């Protein structure tokens, strides 16, 4: 029998102030650890620019 997987994409947005964009590594780690504890495996990270701000798209998979 072939293995089957499900996928999940999570978008992390930075905190944007008037002059700065801040990425919180602790918040990123919290999100990654939460999904890892639920059995999700990180398979890719993609940064995308939206209106001058980069968003991180994390794609996870887990076996069904």
Residue frames as qw, qx, qy, qz and C-alpha x, y, z in Angstrom:
[[0.000, 0.889, 0.459, 0.000, 0.00, 0.00, 0.00],
 [0.384, 0.520, -0.028, 0.763, 1.28, 3.45, -0.88],
 [0.288, -0.383, -0.463, 0.746, 1.89, 5.95, 1.85],
 [0.036, 0.786, 0.434, 0.439, -0.53, 8.87, 2.01],
 [0.357, -0.155, -0.301, 0.871, 0.22, 12.31, 3.35],
 [0.007, 0.907, 0.416, 0.067, -1.66, 15.44, 4.26],
 [0.469, 0.233, -0.037, 0.851, -0.15, 18.90, 3.93],
 [0.226, -0.879, -0.372, 0.194, -0.52, 22.14, 5.83],
 [0.437, 0.438, -0.006, 0.786, 0.79, 25.62, 5.01],
 [0.379, -0.774, -0.351, 0.366, 1.30, 28.17, 7.77],
 [0.356, 0.690, 0.050, 0.628, 2.01, 31.84, 7.04],
 [0.513, -0.563, -0.307, 0.571, 4.00, 33.83, 9.60],
 [0.211, 0.853, 0.175, 0.445, 3.69, 37.57, 9.36],
 [0.469, 0.046, -0.363, 0.804, 6.16, 40.00, 10.93],
 [0.161, -0.804, -0.414, 0.396, 5.23, 42.80, 13.25],
 [0.408, 0.485, 0.251, 0.732, 5.24, 45.99, 11.20],
 [0.215, -0.711, -0.280, 0.608, 5.84, 49.37, 12.77],
 [0.325, 0.904, 0.062, -0.270, 5.99, 52.66, 10.90],
 [0.216, 0.820, -0.508, -0.148, 9.73, 52.37, 10.08],
 [0.095, -0.435, 0.895, -0.029, 10.62, 48.77, 10.91],
 [0.867, 0.000, -0.353, -0.352, 9.67, 45.17, 10.24],
 [0.274, -0.518, 0.746, -0.315, 10.38, 42.76, 13.08],
 [0.803, 0.024, -0.562, -0.197, 10.60, 38.98, 12.91],
 [0.545, -0.577, 0.471, -0.385, 10.47, 37.22, 16.26],
 [0.413, 0.324, -0.850, -0.047, 12.60, 34.03, 16.20],
 [0.196, -0.034, 0.842, -0.501, 10.96, 32.85, 19.42],
 [0.648, 0.321, 0.248, -0.645, 7.52, 33.09, 17.81],
 [0.624, 0.443, -0.550, -0.334, 8.79, 31.18, 14.77],
 [0.179, 0.249, -0.927, 0.217, 10.26, 28.46, 17.03],
 [0.432, 0.092, 0.632, -0.637, 7.01, 28.26, 18.99],
 [0.729, 0.390, -0.055, -0.560, 5.03, 27.68, 15.79],
 [0.532, 0.429, -0.719, -0.128, 7.51, 25.12, 14.43],
 [0.000, 0.181, -0.905, 0.386, 7.62, 23.20, 17.73],
 [0.585, 0.158, 0.419, -0.676, 3.84, 23.22, 18.06],
 [0.780, 0.393, -0.234, -0.427, 3.38, 21.64, 14.66],
 [0.380, 0.413, -0.823, 0.085, 6.26, 19.21, 15.21],
 [0.245, -0.105, 0.808, -0.525, 4.63, 18.01, 18.43],
 [0.707, 0.296, 0.277, -0.579, 1.44, 17.35, 16.44],
 [0.768, 0.073, 0.610, 0.181, 3.35, 15.07, 14.08],
 [0.532, 0.843, 0.066, -0.038, 3.91, 17.57, 11.27],
 [0.711, -0.196, 0.276, 0.617, 7.26, 17.53, 9.47],
 [0.144, 0.838, -0.099, -0.518, 8.55, 20.75, 7.92],
 [0.776, 0.248, 0.471, 0.338, 9.22, 20.18, 4.21],
 [0.446, 0.436, 0.225, 0.749, 9.75, 23.69, 2.85],
 [0.165, -0.728, -0.271, 0.608, 10.03, 27.36, 3.72],
 [0.388, 0.503, 0.407, 0.656, 9.32, 30.09, 1.22],
 [0.109, -0.531, -0.248, 0.803, 9.51, 33.84, 1.69],
 [0.264, 0.621, 0.579, 0.457, 7.14, 35.97, -0.33],
 [0.133, -0.104, -0.108, 0.980, 7.09, 39.72, -0.65],
 [0.036, -0.708, -0.677, -0.197, 3.77, 41.44, -0.12],
 [0.065, -0.946, -0.166, -0.270, 3.61, 45.24, -0.19],
 [0.176, 0.765, -0.443, 0.432, 7.23, 45.59, 0.86],
 [0.549, -0.484, 0.578, -0.361, 7.02, 43.00, 3.65],
 [0.424, 0.252, -0.857, -0.148, 8.27, 39.43, 3.45],
 [0.811, -0.247, 0.213, -0.486, 5.94, 36.71, 4.68],
 [0.021, -0.365, 0.930, 0.026, 7.20, 33.23, 5.49],
 [0.857, 0.029, -0.159, -0.489, 5.21, 30.27, 4.20],
 [0.225, -0.369, 0.891, -0.142, 6.02, 27.06, 6.08],
 [0.794, 0.087, -0.369, -0.475, 4.77, 23.84, 4.47],
 [0.384, -0.335, 0.809, -0.291, 4.41, 20.76, 6.64],
 [0.708, 0.053, -0.567, -0.418, 3.39, 17.17, 5.91],
 [0.411, -0.292, 0.784, -0.363, 2.40, 14.16, 7.97],
 [0.200, 0.019, -0.933, -0.300, 1.47, 10.64, 7.13],
 [0.663, -0.195, -0.063, -0.720, -2.19, 9.66, 7.23]]
